[in-house]
Amino acid sequence: MAALVSRIWSAFNPPQPPKSNEALRFGILGAANIAPLALIGPAKSHPEVIIQAVAARDHQKAATFAKANGIPEVKNSYQEMLDDPNIDCIFIPLPNGLHYEWAVRSIRAGKHVLLEKPSVSNSTEAEILFNLPELSNGPVLLEAFHNRFYPAWAYFRSLIDPADVVHVSSNAKIPWWGTSKDDIHFNYNISGGNMMAMGTYTFAALRLIFDDSPEECLSCDVKAFTEGVHKNCDFESKATFRFPNGGIGEAFSTLKGETLPKPSGVTVTLKEVAVPDKTLSASQEKFQSRELTLRDFIHSIFWHRIDIKDMFEIRGKDGKVVKKWEEHSSRKVYTWKDAGSGSRFANLPGEVYWMSYRHQLEQFVNRIKGRKTQHWVSAEDSIAQMKMIDMAYQKSGLGLRPTSTFR
């Protein structure tokens, strides 16, 4: 318990080293609630990041936000932010329906872009955004899938050979009291919907475990609003996908979950394999199947656990089970060193107080500075993510989220 308290306290109150003369100056578009957790807090412990300015449609809201978060400048508009040569990077935590336009505008203005997920509203926008010619010779664009940069997730994936995956199930739940019908999550015109929110995590988990995109969405059962701007916005979904290796992935997510918060989770079932065992007679064979679970794969710094269940059977040549048993083990990986001194992760940069957002920021800055990045979300990855979301919305009957007219 003491380690947990220390880790969480230091994550929100990290050391604050002096800023480098070559620090990158960030501007934030929108006084979004996620910004302190996703960027402002992590920037405190990064010597090469300065949060320089914020802009919002409501100038007074931006001014209040800036004062509360120690941001020195308040811009009068998003465009004024992009026109400022002193701003190197733009963080975009705007409503989903505005991601595409302001990411394009930012890139055309020569700014590096950290773009909240989902990157855009649909795969049409993704294809345009991530193939902008301006990206070939300058700005860095990253979809902010923060949880994929955390040690626990990287280590969990390292335990799995995608070719052996038979089934994956993922889930993520927000308690009913954590959202309101009037939230941007439930406005269709700005690309709202649960699958655009928590579904981004659960869908991505399936793709990354299978290391492939699904061939088909077999089913997508949703609960959705039916009136006004909320129409066709799902608040709960369960989607089932078939992957190229024949495996099945199931993703459940909701913005109207039970009263008590529950951690997200992903469970992977691997195919059964024969295990050599010289102690057995010639008439017997040993088989092993494995199930791996990562409990809380989204905000793993608060708590997580990797559980491994190995199931063994000894069978006669006639297929009859002679003996069966299970072996269980578990592990927590809050730092790269926790992955083991001999692992390929052991010497990667990081501190125990680094949240997934801080790990993400480290890689983003490294890419801009021309340094090696150990983890990344590629353009192809982001496009594949939106294709998967489109696939589910089409299957659900709710239809795709609207495409921006901006070009």
PAGU-433979 format. One record per residue (C-alpha): x, z, y. Coordinates in Angstrom, 3 decimals, always signed. Example, Ala and Ser with C-alpha at 12.3 -4.5 7.8 and 13.67 -1.06 7.14 Angstrom:
# residues 2
px/pz/py
+12.300/+7.800/-4.500
+13.670/+7.140/-1.060
# end
This chain:
# residues 407
px/pz/py
+0.000/+0.000/+0.000
+2.833/+0.818/+2.404
+4.380/-2.620/+1.816
+1.035/-4.293/+2.514
+0.506/-2.389/+5.755
+4.060/-3.103/+6.891
+3.769/-6.798/+6.065
+0.462/-7.261/+7.903
+1.520/-5.194/+10.907
+4.735/-7.157/+11.332
+2.889/-10.464/+10.866
+0.795/-9.689/+13.935
+3.634/-7.941/+15.776
+6.688/-10.036/+14.855
+10.153/-9.816/+16.367
+10.398/-11.942/+19.501
+13.835/-13.561/+19.804
+15.001/-15.153/+23.079
+13.779/-18.703/+23.571
+16.260/-21.541/+23.259
+17.030/-23.801/+26.199
+15.944/-26.638/+23.926
+12.628/-25.018/+22.985
+9.603/-27.271/+22.529
+6.780/-26.669/+24.972
+3.294/-26.758/+23.501
-0.006/-27.471/+25.178
-3.291/-26.436/+23.534
-6.413/-28.576/+23.890
-9.359/-26.210/+23.809
-9.586/-22.427/+24.082
-10.297/-22.204/+20.372
-10.610/-18.942/+18.473
-8.186/-20.186/+15.807
-5.340/-20.841/+18.262
-3.924/-17.272/+18.436
-3.690/-17.074/+14.633
-2.616/-20.672/+14.037
-0.033/-21.151/+16.800
+0.246/-18.552/+19.560
+1.138/-15.687/+17.220
+3.584/-17.681/+15.065
+5.276/-19.039/+18.185
+6.330/-15.545/+19.224
+8.921/-15.313/+16.455
+10.135/-18.910/+16.772
+13.048/-19.282/+19.215
+12.336/-22.984/+19.684
+8.639/-22.788/+20.595
+7.027/-21.941/+23.923
+3.259/-22.006/+24.467
+3.236/-23.515/+27.931
-0.336/-24.501/+28.777
-3.974/-24.638/+27.736
-6.867/-26.843/+28.836
-10.581/-26.557/+28.105
-13.779/-28.231/+29.268
-14.666/-24.914/+30.920
-11.778/-24.145/+33.276
-12.720/-20.486/+33.618
-12.762/-20.094/+29.849
-9.286/-21.645/+29.725
-8.067/-19.285/+32.449
-9.417/-16.236/+30.624
-7.867/-17.470/+27.374
-4.513/-18.054/+29.059
-4.464/-14.567/+30.564
-5.374/-12.943/+27.257
-2.632/-14.816/+25.405
+0.180/-14.855/+27.951
+0.044/-18.613/+28.578
+1.558/-19.498/+31.961
-0.360/-22.688/+32.821
-3.986/-23.770/+32.820
-4.570/-27.499/+33.117
-7.667/-28.960/+34.757
-8.319/-31.413/+31.935
-7.049/-32.582/+28.561
-5.700/-35.722/+30.191
-3.751/-33.707/+32.760
-2.085/-31.956/+29.841
-1.090/-35.283/+28.295
+0.213/-36.573/+31.613
+2.601/-33.627/+32.025
+6.140/-34.695/+31.051
+7.052/-31.027/+30.595
+4.772/-30.791/+27.545
+6.423/-31.869/+24.292
+3.756/-31.057/+21.707
-0.008/-30.869/+21.575
-2.015/-28.551/+19.329
-5.555/-29.841/+18.723
-8.036/-27.221/+17.453
-11.029/-29.033/+18.989
-14.320/-29.670/+17.153
-13.787/-32.103/+14.262
-15.472/-35.005/+16.023
-12.914/-34.883/+18.847
-9.785/-34.765/+16.660
-9.375/-38.519/+16.311
-9.676/-39.468/+19.983
-7.409/-36.764/+21.338
-4.832/-37.178/+18.602
-4.640/-40.894/+19.411
-4.439/-40.213/+23.141
-1.729/-37.584/+22.597
+0.388/-39.854/+20.416
+0.058/-42.722/+22.882
+1.227/-40.310/+25.558
+4.366/-39.703/+23.487
+3.472/-36.182/+22.395
+4.065/-34.658/+18.984
+0.770/-33.502/+17.486
-0.156/-30.520/+15.337
-3.703/-31.413/+14.333
-6.174/-28.932/+12.893
-7.781/-29.899/+9.617
-9.731/-31.883/+8.803
-7.553/-34.377/+10.610
-10.509/-36.567/+11.591
-14.175/-37.207/+10.752
-13.793/-39.730/+7.930
-11.352/-42.067/+6.203
-11.961/-44.915/+8.651
-10.579/-42.774/+11.451
-7.780/-41.501/+9.203
-6.605/-45.028/+8.379
-6.382/-45.881/+12.070
-4.804/-42.622/+13.231
-2.105/-42.287/+10.600
-1.145/-45.946/+10.875
-0.754/-46.037/+14.659
+2.280/-48.187/+15.519
+3.475/-45.501/+17.951
+4.166/-43.179/+14.998
+6.872/-45.455/+13.619
+9.356/-44.700/+16.372
+8.706/-41.319/+17.904
+5.943/-38.730/+17.800
+5.496/-36.445/+14.801
+1.944/-35.983/+13.527
+1.024/-33.209/+11.109
-2.366/-32.215/+9.729
-2.288/-28.425/+9.854
-2.908/-27.487/+6.223
-1.129/-24.184/+6.773
-1.734/-22.651/+3.330
+0.297/-25.398/+1.659
+3.451/-24.119/+3.383
+3.206/-20.573/+2.007
+5.595/-19.488/-0.807
+2.827/-18.403/-3.197
+1.236/-21.858/-3.188
+4.529/-23.707/-3.651
+5.542/-21.423/-6.502
+2.130/-21.719/-8.162
+2.352/-25.519/-8.139
+5.857/-25.366/-9.582
+4.429/-23.767/-12.730
+2.203/-26.776/-13.412
+2.925/-30.240/-14.774
+0.083/-32.421/-13.431
+0.163/-34.533/-16.613
-0.919/-31.455/-18.595
-3.856/-30.502/-16.380
-7.240/-30.639/-18.085
-9.443/-28.781/-15.607
-9.166/-27.239/-12.141
-11.728/-25.106/-10.353
-11.366/-23.946/-6.764
-13.551/-21.811/-4.544
-13.613/-20.523/-0.985
-16.316/-18.412/+0.631
-17.055/-17.164/+4.128
-19.627/-14.327/+4.325
-22.971/-15.301/+5.844
-22.299/-13.125/+8.876
-19.045/-14.999/+9.627
-20.865/-18.043/+10.989
-23.940/-18.847/+13.038
-26.211/-21.873/+12.885
-25.168/-22.701/+16.437
-21.467/-22.864/+15.523
-19.666/-26.193/+15.753
-19.511/-26.131/+11.931
-23.189/-27.050/+11.871
-23.379/-29.800/+14.490
-23.498/-33.209/+12.826
-22.679/-35.093/+16.038
-19.228/-33.487/+16.132
-18.686/-33.880/+12.388
-19.782/-30.473/+11.223
-20.401/-29.370/+7.667
-19.034/-26.979/+5.093
-17.033/-29.659/+3.283
-15.304/-30.342/+6.619
-14.472/-26.642/+6.864
-13.832/-24.567/+3.727
-14.235/-27.662/+1.572
-11.013/-29.070/+2.982
-9.116/-26.289/+1.214
-10.911/-26.534/-2.114
-10.738/-30.336/-2.263
-7.051/-30.416/-1.342
-6.281/-27.853/-4.036
-7.676/-30.207/-6.677
-5.712/-33.212/-5.418
-2.461/-31.290/-5.236
-2.779/-29.756/-8.689
-3.592/-33.113/-10.288
-1.028/-34.742/-7.947
-3.476/-37.611/-7.579
-6.714/-38.688/-5.928
-10.001/-38.573/-7.816
-11.420/-41.759/-9.286
-15.001/-40.649/-8.860
-17.179/-37.872/-7.534
-19.404/-37.155/-10.523
-21.747/-34.855/-8.646
-22.063/-33.066/-5.326
-24.793/-30.476/-5.005
-25.325/-29.154/-1.499
-27.427/-26.799/+0.549
-27.895/-28.238/+4.021
-29.836/-27.945/+7.244
-32.580/-30.491/+7.819
-33.427/-30.430/+11.514
-31.983/-31.249/+14.935
-28.232/-31.463/+15.476
-27.809/-29.436/+12.287
-29.411/-32.107/+10.102
-27.190/-33.276/+7.233
-24.731/-30.433/+7.822
-24.081/-28.702/+4.516
-23.445/-24.972/+4.467
-22.681/-24.809/+0.750
-21.418/-27.342/-1.761
-20.249/-27.766/-5.321
-18.521/-31.053/-6.066
-17.199/-32.314/-9.387
-14.527/-35.027/-9.585
-12.910/-37.051/-12.351
-9.187/-37.699/-12.003
-7.086/-40.585/-13.393
-5.657/-38.527/-16.273
-9.201/-37.786/-17.457
-9.151/-34.252/-16.061
-12.071/-32.688/-14.214
-11.917/-30.835/-10.923
-14.665/-28.622/-9.518
-14.703/-27.377/-5.947
-17.136/-24.773/-4.620
-17.271/-23.583/-1.028
-19.754/-21.943/+1.278
-20.123/-20.768/+4.857
-23.048/-18.573/+3.836
-21.467/-16.397/+1.167
-22.118/-12.844/+0.060
-21.918/-9.960/+2.527
-18.597/-8.654/+1.231
-15.683/-11.086/+1.684
-14.122/-12.389/-1.510
-10.725/-14.066/-1.824
-10.481/-17.776/-2.438
-9.186/-18.884/-5.791
-7.961/-21.784/-7.875
-7.819/-21.784/-11.687
-5.954/-24.401/-13.700
-6.399/-25.071/-17.401
-3.594/-26.919/-19.182
-3.928/-28.917/-22.369
-3.181/-27.328/-25.701
+0.265/-27.999/-27.113
+1.941/-27.377/-30.454
+4.700/-24.752/-30.294
+7.594/-24.844/-32.787
+7.899/-21.582/-34.703
+10.431/-21.347/-37.516
+8.948/-18.085/-38.752
+5.815/-19.884/-39.974
+5.360/-21.404/-43.393
+5.212/-25.172/-43.814
+1.428/-24.945/-44.134
+0.925/-23.355/-40.715
+1.217/-24.463/-37.099
+1.286/-22.560/-33.797
-0.606/-23.788/-30.723
-0.608/-22.624/-27.120
-2.967/-23.228/-24.203
-2.448/-21.824/-20.720
-4.675/-20.841/-17.815
-3.183/-20.110/-14.392
-5.037/-18.589/-11.457
-3.951/-18.099/-7.857
-6.213/-15.548/-6.243
-6.419/-16.124/-2.485
-4.617/-19.402/-1.941
-5.720/-19.699/+1.705
-4.491/-16.523/+3.410
-2.042/-15.304/+0.798
-0.046/-13.058/+3.155
-2.850/-10.494/+3.180
-2.993/-10.329/-0.596
-2.665/-12.695/-3.520
-1.845/-12.707/-7.195
-0.769/-15.376/-9.639
-2.223/-14.653/-13.078
-1.002/-16.445/-16.199
-2.978/-16.258/-19.425
-1.375/-17.760/-22.527
-3.649/-18.216/-25.543
-2.060/-18.661/-28.956
-3.446/-19.679/-32.321
-1.854/-20.050/-35.727
-3.738/-22.525/-37.879
-3.467/-23.806/-41.383
-3.099/-27.503/-42.029
-6.862/-27.532/-42.683
-7.456/-26.425/-39.080
-8.628/-22.942/-39.988
-7.493/-20.274/-37.526
-5.310/-17.699/-39.232
-4.477/-15.626/-36.151
-5.153/-15.732/-32.404
-4.018/-13.626/-29.470
-3.461/-13.682/-25.711
-0.533/-12.766/-23.487
-0.974/-11.954/-19.813
+1.409/-11.787/-16.877
+1.096/-11.804/-13.098
+3.265/-12.307/-10.058
+3.179/-12.119/-6.259
+5.295/-14.384/-4.075
+5.294/-13.305/-0.439
+8.740/-14.753/+0.273
+10.849/-17.522/-1.193
+13.136/-14.874/-2.669
+10.169/-13.501/-4.600
+10.133/-16.797/-6.497
+13.372/-15.746/-8.197
+17.053/-15.926/-7.340
+17.587/-18.891/-9.628
+14.614/-20.920/-8.396
+14.833/-23.948/-6.130
+12.966/-21.947/-3.492
+15.298/-18.946/-3.267
+17.325/-20.083/-0.245
+14.536/-21.544/+1.870
+13.986/-20.079/+5.354
+11.383/-17.375/+5.846
+10.649/-13.710/+6.369
+8.170/-11.409/+4.694
+6.131/-11.253/+7.933
+5.787/-15.044/+8.168
+2.190/-16.095/+7.716
+1.435/-19.548/+6.326
+1.032/-20.687/+9.936
+4.570/-19.542/+10.761
+5.971/-21.393/+7.749
+4.067/-24.468/+8.896
+5.427/-24.185/+12.422
+8.973/-23.933/+11.069
+8.589/-27.228/+9.235
+6.886/-28.946/+12.177
+9.708/-28.016/+14.536
+12.334/-28.989/+11.970
+10.787/-32.447/+11.600
+10.741/-32.944/+15.374
+14.341/-31.776/+15.667
+15.429/-34.150/+12.915
+16.218/-31.380/+10.456
+15.307/-31.277/+6.784
+11.750/-30.251/+5.908
+11.066/-28.684/+2.533
+7.285/-29.113/+2.657
+5.081/-31.596/+4.485
+1.645/-33.186/+4.626
+2.248/-36.926/+4.663
+0.104/-39.590/+6.310
-0.873/-40.845/+2.858
-1.899/-37.321/+1.882
-4.119/-36.908/+4.953
-5.786/-40.278/+4.385
-6.404/-39.422/+0.720
-7.959/-36.131/+1.786
-10.513/-37.841/+4.014
-11.321/-40.399/+1.308
-12.107/-37.532/-1.059
-14.355/-35.850/+1.506
-16.125/-39.165/+2.160
-16.623/-39.592/-1.586
-18.337/-36.211/-1.814
-20.558/-36.732/+1.228
-21.687/-40.103/-0.113
-22.513/-38.557/-3.491
-24.389/-35.680/-1.865
-26.723/-38.013/-0.004
-25.841/-36.467/+3.351
-23.743/-39.466/+4.364
-20.375/-39.709/+6.092
-19.605/-37.898/+9.315
-19.938/-40.216/+12.366
-17.053/-42.486/+13.367
-15.729/-42.296/+16.923
-16.134/-45.390/+19.098
-12.822/-44.656/+20.804
-10.073/-47.156/+20.145
# end
